[in-house]
Amino acid sequence: MKNRVTGIGGIFFKSKDRKGLMEWYQKHLGIAMEEWGAVFQWDTPENPAGNKYTAFSIFDDKGDYMKPSNVDFMINFQVENLDELLTTLEKEGVEVMSERENSDFGNFGWIIDPEGRKIELWEPPKK
């Protein structure tokens, strides 16, 4: 048996205020939430140059990559215009971290959701 796992099927976590957090993700990140959650289709007519994969990484438990969050996981969302989105989110009262990273892999920025989770926003490099 060659490839047992071929991608990330979903991201799941618990919330103290499920409905409120779903509304937050829909309002601030534009994720079309349904009662059960949301699905991302990476290769669509609306997103033809989009990333066609989802990354899966394991970090050392002594590292601080997910700080200031105290939870042991982080979600990475692909975005079209990182700077514009971060400016908009800040105006909406979302906690936007000042740290930014620009690399050959693209541009990265981070926000904190209402329950303290660090969320990574990633603008892929232009092709």
HELIX and SHEET records of a PDB file:
HELIX    1   1 ARG A   18  LEU A   29  1                                  12    
HELIX    2   2 LEU A   82  LYS A   91  1                                  10    
SHEET    1   A 4 ILE A  75  GLN A  78  0                                        
SHEET    2   A 4 LYS A 118  GLU A 123  1                                        
SHEET    3   A 4 GLY A 106  ILE A 112 -1                                        
SHEET    4   A 4 GLU A  95  SER A 103 -1                                        
END                                                                             
